[in-house]
Amino acid sequence: MIVIDTMLDFKGEVEKYKKINNLTNKDVAEATGYAKTTIDKFMDFSNKNKSTVRVALAISKAFNIPFEVTEL
């Protein structure tokens, strides 16, 4: 099991998953129901907006990548 300590760690795991599975942000958007522009903003590693937690949870559920909210 992968331990995700920060949002940046989670984004890194999503990037790895995308690369291994040859997925684009468009594919992630389709799987989560979010717009591609939302996924693009979420995957921007400089974006530290806490509202991205909802997007992270949707990606976690869609691709079975562990993510747990411990503090907002």
Secondary structure, DSSP 8 states (H G I E B T S, - for coil): -----SHHHHHHHHHHHHHHTT--HHHHHHHHT--HHHHHHHH-TT---TTHHHHHHHHHHHHT--------
